[in-house]
Amino acid sequence: MSTITYIPFAEGEANLDWIELTTALVEGHCLPKAEIDDTFLYRDPDTLLSRAAWIDGLGMAVKTATVFPRNPQAGEPMINGAVTLFDDRNGTLSALIDFHLVTKWKTAGDSLLGALRLANPDSREILVVGAGTVGQSLCEAFGQGFPDAKIRLWNRTRAKAEELAKQIDGVDVADDLADAVNRADIIVSATMSTEPVIKGEWLRPGQHLNLIGAYRPDMREADDEALRRARIFVDSFDTTVDHIGEIKIPLAEGTITRDDLIADYYDLKAFSSNNDEITLFKNGGGAHMDLMTSRYILEKWPTP
């Protein structure tokens, strides 16, 4: 029996590169379309979530997370988990990868690919809205993707933005959100908001708005005006249209129509930047993105 490869967070991350990951995501979307499915099990207040994907030619992955809200009271992390990666040829276990490693690189890499395809390549200012864990990952990813751009942070609690800015060289804190949005060439939002924080009236032609935070049917980060003014793209129709409020609510209310959603990553040739228009990208994630990211992580892992 062969030894199973286990890839922990710090050691696995040391081998990774954001631009290489976006290339791996492009290659993954050139393969047959993924089959994906999610399962949830509950024991109030705890949750077991599993997200599975199978891509012919790339293999299978099951990303499992346990969410135990009471854990922090005992000094333990609330979310734990792992990704099991299986070989496409014979179904054998290829690797066990740290859950947080896959999630970090999948989430930020997904949005970076959207920005690389939709934003002005000469963008000089990037605004990251939200100073949580994902906000930090976005600063890292977009800093590599747009090395000549200045990154600024905005957070509802300024002190949290200041704390994160101190950890990342060259990152500043913005005070006024409306002004910061208007000045930026790329706006990347990663909040947990159920009420839009980005207003369309603040936007100007040539900007790229990249939305990450909303993941439930009741969540939104951009208002109706932002969607009406923008050319809209998503990473996956299957994980956004009927599942995330950012797209689901304005579709249901008639603010936009299904035809306004131009393309997802299975039609990357339709992605393009335009200095005369606003582009909007919605990151919905999905197990197929976890699979592509996990396969990239394994490929970069040094073999004994």
JOKAWO-V654969 format. One record per run of one state. SS is the DSSP state (H for helix, E for strand, C for the rest). FROM is the first residue (numbers start at 1). TO is the last residue. If there is no record, write none. Layout:
BEGIN
((SS:FROM:TO) (SS:FROM:TO))
END
This chain:
BEGIN
((C:1:4) (E:5:7) (C:8:8) (H:9:13) (C:14:17) (H:18:28) (C:29:34) (E:35:43) (C:44:45) (E:46:55) (C:56:58) (E:59:67) (C:68:70) (H:71:74) (C:75:78) (E:79:86) (C:87:92) (E:93:98) (H:99:118) (C:119:124) (E:125:129) (C:130:132) (H:133:145) (C:146:149) (E:150:154) (C:155:157) (H:158:167) (C:168:170) (E:171:173) (C:174:176) (H:177:183) (C:184:185) (E:186:189) (C:190:197) (E:198:198) (C:199:199) (H:200:202) (C:203:207) (E:208:211) (C:212:221) (E:222:222) (C:223:223) (H:224:229) (E:230:234) (C:235:236) (H:237:240) (C:241:244) (H:245:253) (C:254:257) (H:258:260) (E:261:263) (C:264:264) (H:265:270) (C:271:277) (E:278:282) (C:283:286) (H:287:300) (C:301:304))
END
